[in-house]
């Protein structure tokens, strides 16, 4: 009898302790395209910069609980961002290309929407456009993820407190759209949102704003600006450019000053864009930035340990990144010689082509590769490697080698060949310019973090998060 009583008391203690685990502050970090090898490559790269073999740990891998998540969608073993985002946001599988709807076309309900209805403050942040698939999975419901304008109209109508990131990917309606031809900027203002362009502008406007949209500042930016909508890659960043770290700081500041409970989703979207371009140096730099943004949330956690949950994961892996392409060696440190992303390198090469036309000389292009990639000086090339680039240059000048399309950018094939050569020198390989079916990491700390260990499906994460707020 005594044993039975003890068992009952123990069970009650467990139930009471679980019931007491209620988070008031939830941070959901999603590294778009950030598979295990993106994390591993970044840590080994940082160790090589210190002159040693091994890992210099990111903050995310130091969190006390970790696991893996499968990423397949309802329609394919390889997911797209909208299906994966929907799974992470709502716990529902859906078909590739669908956002915020299940495979029968029924609306899903994201964590953000559920908590917003309960009076929580909600912030959605990204390093790419705020109407892209992963952020959109938390507030939008459309059959086609590329319907950016409709996604943006649903952002305006969401009522969420804070959005941060790049500009809108497609801020204007196409023909036959029934939104009175209003831009997304106008619709958001009509719904009570204040736009801040850059972190300094946020600081100036935050006190008077009821709801905030913090976007990247561009020179001469107006509502007519049409661009890809991302903040600059970390590797390209100049003084005055906004960072994911600043966006995260602003969101915590804005939400905590208005709500006693809040949910934030922070996406490292540019990791995915870099991996679609097979640009290892740019991807590594943005994994580092994503981890720096995580540190901002972690610092908040240190002051609210009993009330905070932080979960870090990815929607899928991008690029099929492989560590090793020949013998049993890596030479990741050579990537430090890359000073700009493939995107910027291509733009610089295109500017040279426009300026000089047929008068453009190989020595001028070679010097660009010396300055921007370290090729020929810090990173020596053999005769065959040099011949590959010179052949590409000659074809370009004859009009036989133009641009190639990556997922989000037209880039000069010569620029891409040069970056690919540097990645080869690092002994890295890529299997695709798209996504892979690899599992992704999960890291967690705080209230209920012990739930996120082991092998799990991506649909399990959202319900586990909601477990700690009931």
BELKA-V313383 format. One record per residue. PSI is psi in degrees with one decimal (999 if undefined). NEAR is the number of other C-alpha atoms within 8 Angstrom. Layout:
BEGIN
psi->PSI near->NEAR
psi->PSI near->NEAR
END
This chain:
BEGIN
psi->-43.0 near->4
psi->-40.4 near->5
psi->-41.1 near->6
psi->-42.3 near->7
psi->-42.6 near->8
psi->-41.2 near->8
psi->-42.3 near->8
psi->-43.2 near->8
psi->-40.4 near->8
psi->-44.0 near->8
psi->-40.5 near->8
psi->-38.2 near->8
psi->-43.7 near->8
psi->-45.2 near->8
psi->-41.5 near->8
psi->-38.5 near->8
psi->-38.2 near->8
psi->-43.0 near->7
psi->-29.3 near->7
psi->-13.8 near->6
psi->89.9 near->10
psi->120.2 near->10
psi->141.6 near->12
psi->-16.9 near->10
psi->120.1 near->10
psi->127.9 near->11
psi->125.1 near->13
psi->104.2 near->11
psi->125.3 near->14
psi->110.7 near->12
psi->100.7 near->16
psi->124.6 near->16
psi->3.9 near->14
psi->84.8 near->18
psi->-179.5 near->14
psi->-37.1 near->10
psi->-27.5 near->10
psi->-41.6 near->12
psi->-47.2 near->10
psi->-43.2 near->9
psi->-43.0 near->10
psi->-44.6 near->11
psi->-39.6 near->13
psi->-33.9 near->13
psi->-46.8 near->11
psi->-34.4 near->10
psi->-42.4 near->13
psi->-34.4 near->12
psi->-23.5 near->8
psi->3.7 near->6
psi->25.1 near->6
psi->162.1 near->7
psi->134.4 near->7
psi->-143.9 near->8
psi->135.5 near->10
psi->109.8 near->8
psi->135.9 near->7
psi->162.9 near->9
psi->-39.6 near->9
psi->-37.4 near->9
psi->-5.7 near->8
psi->-5.7 near->7
psi->146.0 near->10
psi->-19.4 near->7
psi->135.3 near->11
psi->158.0 near->13
psi->-163.8 near->12
psi->153.3 near->12
psi->136.4 near->12
psi->150.6 near->11
psi->1.2 near->16
psi->150.8 near->10
psi->-176.7 near->15
psi->-30.1 near->11
psi->-14.0 near->7
psi->154.8 near->9
psi->-26.6 near->9
psi->119.4 near->10
psi->160.7 near->15
psi->172.1 near->11
psi->-33.6 near->13
psi->-41.7 near->15
psi->-41.9 near->17
psi->-40.9 near->17
psi->-40.7 near->15
psi->-42.7 near->20
psi->-44.4 near->14
psi->-34.0 near->14
psi->-35.2 near->13
psi->-15.6 near->14
psi->15.7 near->14
psi->130.5 near->10
psi->145.9 near->13
psi->177.3 near->15
psi->152.0 near->12
psi->137.4 near->13
psi->-12.9 near->12
psi->142.4 near->15
psi->119.9 near->18
psi->17.2 near->17
psi->146.7 near->15
psi->-177.0 near->13
psi->-9.0 near->10
psi->4.6 near->5
psi->8.7 near->7
psi->140.0 near->7
psi->134.0 near->8
psi->167.8 near->11
psi->114.9 near->9
psi->163.0 near->14
psi->-45.4 near->11
psi->-44.2 near->11
psi->-42.7 near->10
psi->-44.4 near->9
psi->-34.4 near->12
psi->-41.1 near->11
psi->-24.1 near->7
psi->6.3 near->6
psi->8.3 near->6
psi->151.3 near->12
psi->144.0 near->14
psi->132.0 near->14
psi->137.1 near->15
psi->118.7 near->13
psi->153.4 near->15
psi->161.6 near->15
psi->-1.4 near->14
psi->-156.2 near->14
psi->143.8 near->14
psi->-7.0 near->17
psi->20.2 near->13
psi->177.3 near->11
psi->-49.1 near->11
psi->-51.1 near->13
psi->-37.4 near->15
psi->-27.9 near->14
psi->-17.5 near->15
psi->-8.6 near->16
psi->-9.9 near->13
psi->159.6 near->11
psi->97.0 near->12
psi->152.8 near->12
psi->-30.8 near->9
psi->119.8 near->8
psi->-20.5 near->12
psi->3.9 near->5
psi->65.9 near->8
psi->-36.1 near->12
psi->-45.0 near->12
psi->-39.0 near->8
psi->-43.8 near->13
psi->-37.1 near->12
psi->-33.5 near->11
psi->-28.3 near->11
psi->-49.5 near->13
psi->-35.9 near->11
psi->-6.3 near->8
psi->-33.7 near->7
psi->0.2 near->7
psi->153.4 near->10
psi->-36.2 near->11
psi->132.5 near->14
psi->145.0 near->13
psi->142.5 near->14
psi->-146.3 near->17
psi->-165.2 near->14
psi->-176.9 near->13
psi->142.1 near->12
psi->-38.1 near->13
psi->87.4 near->8
psi->-1.1 near->12
psi->147.7 near->9
psi->147.9 near->11
psi->178.3 near->5
psi->148.1 near->4
psi->13.2 near->4
psi->131.9 near->8
psi->65.8 near->5
psi->27.7 near->6
psi->24.8 near->5
psi->27.7 near->8
psi->138.7 near->9
psi->160.4 near->9
psi->-31.7 near->13
psi->-46.0 near->8
psi->-43.9 near->8
psi->-40.6 near->11
psi->-41.9 near->14
psi->-39.1 near->10
psi->-22.9 near->7
psi->8.5 near->9
psi->11.0 near->8
psi->139.2 near->12
psi->131.4 near->12
psi->132.1 near->9
psi->132.7 near->12
psi->95.5 near->11
psi->159.6 near->12
psi->-40.2 near->12
psi->-38.9 near->7
psi->-35.7 near->9
psi->-48.1 near->12
psi->-35.1 near->7
psi->-27.9 near->7
psi->-12.2 near->10
psi->-38.4 near->9
psi->-30.2 near->5
psi->-7.2 near->5
psi->136.6 near->9
psi->-40.9 near->8
psi->148.7 near->10
psi->139.6 near->13
psi->111.5 near->11
psi->116.7 near->15
psi->163.6 near->12
psi->137.4 near->13
psi->131.2 near->9
psi->152.0 near->5
psi->123.5 near->4
psi->18.0 near->4
psi->129.8 near->8
psi->-175.9 near->5
psi->-15.4 near->5
psi->-2.5 near->5
psi->130.9 near->6
psi->113.0 near->8
psi->-175.9 near->6
psi->-18.9 near->9
psi->18.6 near->12
psi->153.7 near->12
psi->158.3 near->12
psi->144.8 near->10
psi->149.3 near->11
psi->-38.4 near->10
psi->-21.8 near->12
psi->-3.2 near->10
psi->137.7 near->8
psi->164.8 near->5
psi->131.6 near->4
psi->-18.0 near->4
psi->143.6 near->11
psi->150.4 near->12
psi->163.6 near->10
psi->-28.5 near->13
psi->-47.3 near->11
psi->-39.5 near->10
psi->-42.8 near->14
psi->-42.5 near->13
psi->-45.7 near->9
psi->-41.9 near->10
psi->-44.6 near->13
psi->-43.7 near->8
psi->-47.3 near->8
psi->-47.2 near->10
psi->-41.8 near->14
psi->-21.6 near->10
psi->-8.4 near->6
psi->-17.5 near->7
psi->147.9 near->9
psi->-0.4 near->7
psi->137.4 near->9
psi->155.9 near->14
psi->133.7 near->14
psi->133.0 near->12
psi->126.2 near->12
psi->116.6 near->12
psi->129.6 near->14
psi->74.3 near->17
psi->-27.1 near->12
psi->-18.2 near->13
psi->-45.8 near->16
psi->-45.0 near->14
psi->-39.6 near->10
psi->-40.2 near->12
psi->-32.2 near->14
psi->-30.9 near->16
psi->1.0 near->10
psi->46.5 near->10
psi->91.6 near->14
psi->-44.8 near->10
psi->-42.9 near->11
psi->-40.4 near->15
psi->-45.5 near->14
psi->-45.9 near->12
psi->-37.3 near->11
psi->-25.0 near->14
psi->-41.1 near->15
psi->-43.8 near->10
psi->-41.4 near->11
psi->-42.9 near->13
psi->-33.9 near->11
psi->-37.6 near->9
psi->-37.8 near->12
psi->-37.9 near->11
psi->-32.9 near->9
psi->-44.8 near->11
psi->-38.2 near->11
psi->-39.8 near->9
psi->-38.0 near->8
psi->-43.9 near->8
psi->-40.9 near->11
psi->-24.8 near->7
psi->-7.7 near->6
psi->49.4 near->8
psi->-36.1 near->9
psi->0.9 near->7
psi->6.0 near->11
psi->140.7 near->14
psi->130.9 near->15
psi->126.1 near->14
psi->132.6 near->12
psi->131.0 near->13
psi->-165.7 near->12
psi->157.5 near->15
psi->-28.4 near->16
psi->172.5 near->19
psi->145.2 near->17
psi->134.8 near->16
psi->-15.2 near->14
psi->47.7 near->12
psi->129.2 near->11
psi->134.2 near->10
psi->96.9 near->10
psi->130.7 near->11
psi->4.5 near->9
psi->-99.9 near->6
psi->-174.2 near->5
psi->60.2 near->5
psi->151.7 near->7
psi->150.6 near->9
psi->53.8 near->8
psi->-26.2 near->11
psi->-23.0 near->9
psi->-20.6 near->10
psi->-17.2 near->11
psi->-16.9 near->7
psi->-13.2 near->9
psi->120.9 near->10
psi->-14.7 near->10
psi->162.2 near->12
psi->164.2 near->13
psi->-38.2 near->13
psi->-49.1 near->9
psi->-39.9 near->9
psi->-42.9 near->11
psi->-42.5 near->12
psi->-41.0 near->9
psi->-39.5 near->8
psi->-40.6 near->12
psi->-36.4 near->9
psi->-41.5 near->8
psi->-40.0 near->10
psi->-41.5 near->10
psi->-38.2 near->7
psi->-41.5 near->6
psi->-22.0 near->8
psi->-131.5 near->8
psi->-15.0 near->6
psi->-5.3 near->5
psi->127.9 near->10
psi->152.6 near->6
psi->-38.2 near->8
psi->-32.3 near->6
psi->-42.9 near->8
psi->-40.7 near->10
psi->-41.2 near->8
psi->-34.3 near->8
psi->-42.9 near->10
psi->-31.8 near->12
psi->-48.8 near->11
psi->-39.3 near->8
psi->-26.1 near->11
psi->-11.5 near->13
psi->4.5 near->12
psi->144.3 near->11
psi->-20.1 near->9
psi->-78.0 near->7
psi->-32.0 near->7
psi->103.4 near->8
psi->142.2 near->7
psi->145.2 near->9
psi->177.7 near->6
psi->-38.6 near->6
psi->-41.1 near->7
psi->-41.6 near->9
psi->-40.9 near->9
psi->-35.1 near->8
psi->-46.3 near->8
psi->-41.5 near->11
psi->-36.5 near->9
psi->-42.9 near->8
psi->-40.3 near->11
psi->-46.2 near->10
psi->-40.3 near->8
psi->-38.1 near->10
psi->-44.6 near->11
psi->-25.2 near->9
psi->-1.8 near->7
psi->15.1 near->7
psi->-7.1 near->7
psi->104.6 near->11
psi->-130.7 near->8
psi->155.7 near->8
psi->149.0 near->8
psi->118.1 near->8
psi->-174.0 near->10
psi->-41.1 near->9
psi->11.6 near->8
psi->138.5 near->7
psi->122.3 near->8
psi->152.1 near->14
psi->132.4 near->12
psi->-31.3 near->11
psi->-41.6 near->11
psi->-41.1 near->12
psi->-39.1 near->11
psi->-37.7 near->9
psi->-44.0 near->10
psi->-39.6 near->11
psi->-36.2 near->10
psi->-40.2 near->9
psi->-41.3 near->12
psi->-37.9 near->13
psi->-40.2 near->10
psi->-29.9 near->9
psi->-7.9 near->12
psi->36.3 near->14
psi->151.4 near->14
psi->157.3 near->11
psi->138.1 near->10
psi->-15.1 near->8
psi->159.9 near->10
psi->5.5 near->14
psi->-147.3 near->9
psi->164.8 near->15
psi->174.6 near->12
psi->14.7 near->11
psi->149.0 near->9
psi->158.6 near->12
psi->155.9 near->16
psi->156.5 near->13
psi->129.0 near->14
psi->148.0 near->15
psi->153.8 near->15
psi->148.0 near->13
psi->-158.3 near->12
psi->119.1 near->13
psi->9.4 near->11
psi->-24.8 near->12
psi->-14.9 near->8
psi->-20.4 near->6
psi->25.2 near->14
psi->164.4 near->11
psi->-172.5 near->7
psi->129.5 near->8
psi->164.3 near->11
psi->153.2 near->9
psi->-20.8 near->13
psi->-12.6 near->12
psi->-18.5 near->10
psi->-46.4 near->11
psi->-47.4 near->13
psi->-35.3 near->10
psi->-38.1 near->10
psi->-44.9 near->9
psi->-22.9 near->9
psi->-27.9 near->8
psi->3.9 near->11
psi->2.5 near->9
psi->999 near->5
END
